[in-house]
Amino acid sequence: MATLVVLTREPTGSVDVLPSLALLDHHVRADALAPDSLVDPGAVDLVVVDGRRELATARSLCQLARSTGVRQPILLVLTEGGLAAVTPSWCCSDVVLATAGPAEVEARIRLLVSQPVLDEPGPDVVEAGELVIDTAAYSARVRGQALNLTYKEFELLRHLAQHPGRVFTRAQLLDEVWGYDYYGGTRTVDVHVRRLRAKLGAEHDQLIGTVRNVGYRFVPRAAAE
């Protein structure tokens, strides 16, 4: 018997997210589909994330869980349409359809909870001159001074900095940072880049380079210029 926490916005919790759980002999509780729920998931064997309707949120939570040291395996619940969007960068341990039967769900739970608990990850730090991004602590500093970034600003900066020199189109950034089900226009990327540059300051704003008619890239050389 395993102890599971289901992260969802459904008021009825796991009953709607993964109905087969009601037929299995496990301790199941529900919690909010929000970053605060990952601060301390408690003494659970498995974290179940509801990705049926909010793929971008589910993706961000899976990545946040890994970057903040959540050691339990993560089972992501999806619809058929959501399967096409999942990649290794989502950082989930396994995926399952919401319509999966009890035998399949039980097998997935059994395999996941029997895996060795992940070791605590070491610090994942990206440095570019005077800019230091600590992805584990979700912090970014310039000359030791913390940057007051929103969640998406940090995610965008981190994504660019982890792929120095690579050019991303606005559409790619929307897909990989906001999630493919985000319906806002590409102007959202431009707005976030402008805000990031302002917060980096005049001496460091060129770390985010513009490739005309294409998109943006991280230019670590700019830190030394």
C-alpha positions in Angstrom: 0.0 0.0 0.0 1.4 3.4 -1.1 0.7 6.9 0.1 -0.1 9.3 -2.8 -0.8 13.0 -3.1 -2.8 14.2 -6.1 -2.1 17.8 -7.1 -5.3 19.1 -8.9 -7.8 21.9 -9.0 -10.7 19.5 -9.0 -12.8 19.9 -5.8 -13.4 16.2 -5.8 -9.7 15.4 -6.0 -8.5 12.0 -7.3 -12.1 10.9 -8.1 -12.1 13.0 -11.2 -8.4 13.0 -12.0 -7.7 9.3 -12.0 -10.9 7.4 -11.2 -9.1 4.0 -11.0 -7.4 5.1 -7.8 -10.8 4.7 -6.0 -10.6 1.0 -6.8 -7.1 0.5 -5.5 -5.9 0.0 -1.9 -3.7 3.1 -1.4 -3.8 6.1 0.9 -4.7 9.1 -1.4 -5.1 12.7 -0.5 -5.6 15.8 -2.7 -3.7 19.1 -2.7 -3.7 22.3 -4.7 -2.2 22.3 -8.2 0.2 25.0 -7.2 3.9 25.5 -6.4 3.2 25.8 -2.6 2.1 22.2 -2.6 5.6 21.2 -3.5 7.4 23.0 -0.7 6.8 20.0 1.6 4.7 17.2 -0.1 4.9 15.3 3.2 5.5 11.6 3.8 4.2 10.4 0.5 5.5 7.7 -1.8 4.3 9.3 -5.1 3.2 12.7 -6.4 0.4 12.6 -9.0 0.1 15.8 -11.1 -3.2 16.6 -12.9 -2.2 17.6 -16.4 -5.5 17.0 -18.1 -6.6 20.7 -18.6 -3.6 22.8 -17.5 -0.6 21.4 -19.4 1.6 24.4 -18.9 1.0 24.5 -15.2 1.6 20.7 -14.8 4.8 21.0 -16.8 6.1 23.9 -14.7 5.2 22.0 -11.5 7.0 18.8 -12.6 10.1 20.9 -13.4 9.8 22.9 -10.2 9.6 19.7 -8.2 12.9 18.4 -9.6 14.7 21.7 -9.3 13.6 22.2 -5.7 14.6 18.7 -4.5 11.4 16.8 -4.4 12.6 13.2 -4.3 9.4 11.3 -4.8 8.6 9.9 -8.3 6.1 12.0 -10.2 3.2 10.5 -12.2 1.6 12.9 -14.7 -2.0 12.3 -15.6 -2.9 13.3 -19.2 -5.6 13.1 -21.9 -4.8 11.6 -25.3 -4.1 15.1 -26.7 -1.6 15.9 -24.0 0.6 12.9 -24.7 2.0 14.6 -27.9 3.4 17.5 -25.8 5.4 15.6 -23.2 9.2 15.5 -23.6 12.0 14.5 -21.2 12.4 18.2 -20.2 9.1 17.9 -18.3 11.0 15.9 -15.6 8.1 13.6 -14.8 8.8 10.0 -13.9 5.9 8.5 -15.9 2.7 9.4 -17.6 -0.7 7.8 -17.5 -4.0 8.5 -19.3 -6.9 9.6 -17.0 -8.9 6.7 -18.5 -6.4 4.0 -17.6 -7.9 1.0 -15.9 -7.0 -0.1 -12.3 -4.6 -2.9 -13.4 -2.5 -0.4 -15.4 -2.5 2.3 -12.8 -1.6 -0.3 -10.1 1.3 -1.5 -12.2 2.6 2.0 -12.8 2.4 2.9 -9.1 4.1 -0.4 -8.1 7.0 0.2 -10.5 7.4 3.9 -9.5 7.4 3.5 -5.7 9.7 0.5 -5.9 12.4 2.6 -7.6 15.3 3.9 -5.4 14.6 7.4 -4.0 16.4 10.0 -5.9 19.5 11.4 -4.3 19.4 15.1 -3.4 20.5 17.0 -6.5 23.6 19.1 -6.3 23.4 22.8 -7.0 22.7 23.6 -10.6 24.3 27.0 -11.2 24.7 28.9 -14.5 27.2 31.6 -14.4 27.8 34.3 -17.1 30.2 36.9 -15.8 28.5 38.7 -13.0 25.2 37.0 -13.5 24.6 33.8 -11.4 21.5 31.7 -11.8 20.8 29.1 -9.2 18.2 26.9 -10.7 17.8 24.9 -7.5 17.0 27.9 -5.4 15.1 29.7 -8.2 17.3 32.8 -7.8 19.3 35.0 -10.1 21.9 37.6 -9.0 24.0 40.2 -10.6 27.1 41.3 -8.7 25.6 39.5 -5.7 22.4 41.5 -5.9 19.2 39.5 -6.2 17.0 40.2 -9.2 13.3 40.5 -8.4 12.0 38.2 -11.2 8.6 36.9 -11.7 8.2 33.1 -12.2 8.0 33.3 -16.0 10.8 35.9 -16.2 13.1 33.5 -14.2 12.0 30.5 -16.4 12.7 32.4 -19.6 16.1 33.6 -18.3 17.0 30.1 -17.1 15.9 28.5 -20.4 18.0 30.8 -22.5 21.0 30.7 -20.2 21.0 26.9 -20.1 21.4 26.9 -24.0 24.0 29.6 -24.5 24.3 30.7 -28.1 21.3 28.8 -29.3 18.7 30.9 -31.2 15.1 30.4 -30.1 12.2 31.7 -32.2 9.4 33.4 -30.3 7.2 30.4 -31.1 9.7 28.0 -29.6 10.0 30.0 -26.4 6.2 30.0 -26.1 6.2 26.3 -26.5 9.1 25.5 -24.2 8.6 28.1 -21.5 4.9 28.8 -21.5 3.7 25.4 -22.8 2.2 24.6 -26.1 -1.4 25.1 -24.9 -0.7 28.8 -24.1 -2.9 30.9 -26.3 -1.3 34.3 -26.0 0.6 35.8 -28.9 4.3 35.9 -29.4 4.4 39.5 -28.2 4.3 38.0 -24.7 7.9 36.9 -25.3 9.0 40.3 -26.4 7.4 41.9 -23.3 9.2 39.4 -20.9 12.5 39.9 -22.7 12.2 43.7 -22.3 11.4 43.4 -18.6 14.3 41.0 -18.1 16.7 43.4 -19.8 15.5 46.2 -17.7 16.1 44.2 -14.5 19.5 43.0 -15.7 20.5 46.6 -16.1 22.4 48.5 -18.9 25.7 46.7 -18.2 24.2 43.2 -18.6 21.1 43.6 -20.8 23.1 42.4 -23.8 23.2 38.9 -22.3 19.9 38.4 -24.1 20.7 39.0 -27.7 18.2 39.7 -30.5 18.5 37.8 -33.8 16.6 40.0 -36.2 13.5 38.4 -37.8 14.2 35.2 -35.8 14.1 35.5 -32.0 16.5 35.6 -29.1 19.6 33.9 -27.7 21.7 34.0 -24.6 25.1 35.7 -25.3 27.5 35.0 -22.3 30.3 37.0 -24.0 28.4 40.1 -23.3 29.2 39.8 -19.6 32.8 40.5 -20.3 32.3 43.3 -22.7 
